[in-house]
Amino acid sequence: MKEQQSVIFESATLGSLRLNNRLAVAPMTRVSALRDGQVGPLMKDYYERFAKGGFGLIITEGLYTDELYSQGYLGQPGIATKQQAHSWLPVIQAVHDQGAKIIAQLMHAGALSQFNRFVDSTAGPSTVRPLGLQMPFYRGDGEYPTPSEMTEKDIADVIDGFVQSAILAKSVGFDGVEIHGANGYLLDQFLTVYTNQRTDQYGGSLDNRLRIYQQIIAAVKKAVGHDFTVGVRFSQKKVNDNEYLWPEGEEGAKKAFSSVAHSGVDFIHTTEPVLDQPAFEGVSEEAHEGKLSLAALAKKYSGIPVIANGGVSDHSLASETIESNQADVIALGKTALANQDWPERVRAQEDLKTFTYEMFNPIADLETANKFFKSTFAE
Ligand SMILES: Cc1cc2nc3c(=O)[nH]c(=O)nc-3n(C[C@H](O)[C@H](O)[C@H](O)COP(=O)(O)O)c2cc1C
C-alpha cells in the first residue's frame, strides 16, 4: 500500500536533541512502579512498544523528585534516588535500541498528592484545599487534604529536588528532562491565582507566580549544562479543574513563555483539550486579539521549539498543526495508548484503534491495560 507522506515524519530538534520524527508520546502516569519508586516489571515492555511503533520521542510519566512532599500516587515511579534512577537503565536502553529518544518528566504533586510514603500531609503554595475529588483510578478516595503553606526553605528544597533529579536523569542516559509545570500540580498551583494566596516573592503578581518556574529552570540548566535538553510543560486546565483560563490572557501567555525562554529552557510543551483551538476563546477581545492557540502563542513569544498536545487522534490535525507553524512536535496521549504503533499505522495507512477509558478500569495501571488488550483484541 502507498505510504502516507507527512511533515510529521520529518526530523526535528529540541535544544541539542535531534529526533527522527515529530511524534512524541505524551507523559502518562501509569502507577505501575514498585512500592519503593523503582521501575516495575511491566514498564520496560510498555515504553519499548512505543519506540518500536515508530515514535521519535517518549516523554515518561511524571517522576517524583524528592523524598519530601513531591510524591503524588501509590505506584508512581520516582527519580529522587540513585536506585530509582538506575532502575530506568533497561527502559532507556530498550528505547534507544529502537532509535527513539526518551525524556524524563519531573513532577512535584504539591497539594494534589494522593499518596506519599515519606510524609503524612501535603504541602503547596497556600492553605487552599484543592477543588474536586481525588482520582480513584490512581487509588485515591474522597476530598484532597488541605495542604500546609510551603516556607521559603520548603521551596528551596523543591528546587533542589528538581536539580538533583535532573542530574540523576542525565547520569543514567535520559535524553533530557521535562519540568512538569502543568495540569494543577505544584508549579501550576503557584501560577494559578486561586491556589496561590501568598504575599511574598512567590505570590501576587504574575511575575511572582512565575518565579518558581524561572528558578527551577535556571538551576536545572546550570546543573546539567548546555548539552542536555530541558523543557517545561504548561496548561490552563487542571486534572481537578477543566475550566481554568489564564486570567491575564495573551499578555500573561507572553510573559510566561518569554520568561521561561529567558531562563534558558530548550522547549515548551503546551497541553490543551484540542491543541490548535484558540487559547482564550470567551475571554475579552482585547485579551486575545489574534485568536492563537496556546502552542502558537508559545512559539510566538518564546522563539524556541514547541511540543503541542491535546485531542489528536488521526494524522491530519497533527500534520496541520505543524504545517501552520503552531508547533514543532506533536505529543499524543490517549490515542497512543490505544495505538502504541500509531506512527507505523499512520504511515502504512492502517486503521487506528479507538481509545476507551475501559482500559483504566478500575486502575490506570499497566496490568489492567494489558488484561484489557488481551480480552478485547485477542489475536
Ligand atoms: C492515564 C493518563 C495519565 C496522565 N499522566 C500525566 C502525567 O504524568 N504528566 C502529564 O504532564 N500529563 C499527564 N497526562 C495528560 C496527558 O499527557 C495529555 O496531556 C492528555 O491525555 C491530553 O492529550 P490527549 O488528548 O492526546 O490524550 C495523563 C493523561 C492520561 C490519560
Ligand as a Chemical Component Dictionary entry (heavy atoms), coordinates in Angstrom:
data_LIG
# 
_chem_comp.id                   LIG 
_chem_comp.type                 NON-POLYMER 
_chem_comp.pdbx_formal_charge   0 
_chem_comp.three_letter_code    LIG 
# 
loop_
_chem_comp_atom.comp_id 
_chem_comp_atom.atom_id 
_chem_comp_atom.alt_atom_id 
_chem_comp_atom.type_symbol 
_chem_comp_atom.charge 
_chem_comp_atom.model_Cartn_x 
_chem_comp_atom.model_Cartn_y 
_chem_comp_atom.model_Cartn_z 
_chem_comp_atom.pdbx_ordinal 
LIG C1  C1  C 0 -3.689 7.984  32.118 1  
LIG C2  C2  C 0 -3.140 9.359  31.922 2  
LIG C3  C3  C 0 -2.064 9.779  32.700 3  
LIG C4  C4  C 0 -1.507 11.056 32.537 4  
LIG N1  N1  N 0 -0.415 11.414 33.273 5  
LIG C5  C5  C 0 0.233  12.581 33.018 6  
LIG C6  C6  C 0 1.495  12.878 33.606 7  
LIG O1  O1  O 0 2.079  12.085 34.363 8  
LIG N2  N2  N 0 2.060  14.069 33.303 9  
LIG C7  C7  C 0 1.465  14.968 32.459 10 
LIG O2  O2  O 0 2.016  16.039 32.215 11 
LIG N3  N3  N 0 0.283  14.696 31.866 12 
LIG C8  C8  C 0 -0.322 13.505 32.097 13 
LIG N4  N4  N 0 -1.470 13.191 31.418 14 
LIG C9  C9  C 0 -2.002 14.114 30.403 15 
LIG C10 C10 C 0 -1.509 13.718 29.014 16 
LIG O3  O3  O 0 -0.105 13.926 28.894 17 
LIG C11 C11 C 0 -2.209 14.533 27.918 18 
LIG O4  O4  O 0 -1.944 15.898 28.160 19 
LIG C12 C12 C 0 -3.707 14.321 27.879 20 
LIG O5  O5  O 0 -4.032 12.935 27.841 21 
LIG C13 C13 C 0 -4.336 15.017 26.650 22 
LIG O6  O6  O 0 -3.762 14.532 25.459 23 
LIG P1  P1  P 0 -4.573 13.508 24.501 24 
LIG O7  O7  O 0 -5.821 14.229 24.082 25 
LIG O8  O8  O 0 -3.642 13.217 23.373 26 
LIG O9  O9  O 0 -4.876 12.294 25.338 27 
LIG C14 C14 C 0 -2.060 11.938 31.586 28 
LIG C15 C15 C 0 -3.148 11.521 30.813 29 
LIG C16 C16 C 0 -3.675 10.251 30.952 30 
LIG C17 C17 C 0 -4.818 9.812  30.075 31 
# 
loop_
_chem_comp_bond.comp_id 
_chem_comp_bond.atom_id_1 
_chem_comp_bond.atom_id_2 
_chem_comp_bond.value_order 
_chem_comp_bond.pdbx_ordinal 
LIG C1  C2  SING 1  
LIG C2  C3  SING 2  
LIG C2  C16 DOUB 3  
LIG C3  C4  DOUB 4  
LIG C4  N1  SING 5  
LIG C4  C14 SING 6  
LIG N1  C5  DOUB 7  
LIG C5  C6  SING 8  
LIG C5  C8  SING 9  
LIG C6  O1  DOUB 10 
LIG C6  N2  SING 11 
LIG N2  C7  SING 12 
LIG C7  O2  DOUB 13 
LIG C7  N3  SING 14 
LIG N3  C8  DOUB 15 
LIG C8  N4  SING 16 
LIG N4  C9  SING 17 
LIG N4  C14 SING 18 
LIG C9  C10 SING 19 
LIG C10 O3  SING 20 
LIG C10 C11 SING 21 
LIG C11 O4  SING 22 
LIG C11 C12 SING 23 
LIG C12 O5  SING 24 
LIG C12 C13 SING 25 
LIG C13 O6  SING 26 
LIG O6  P1  SING 27 
LIG P1  O7  DOUB 28 
LIG P1  O8  SING 29 
LIG P1  O9  SING 30 
LIG C14 C15 DOUB 31 
LIG C15 C16 SING 32 
LIG C16 C17 SING 33 
# 
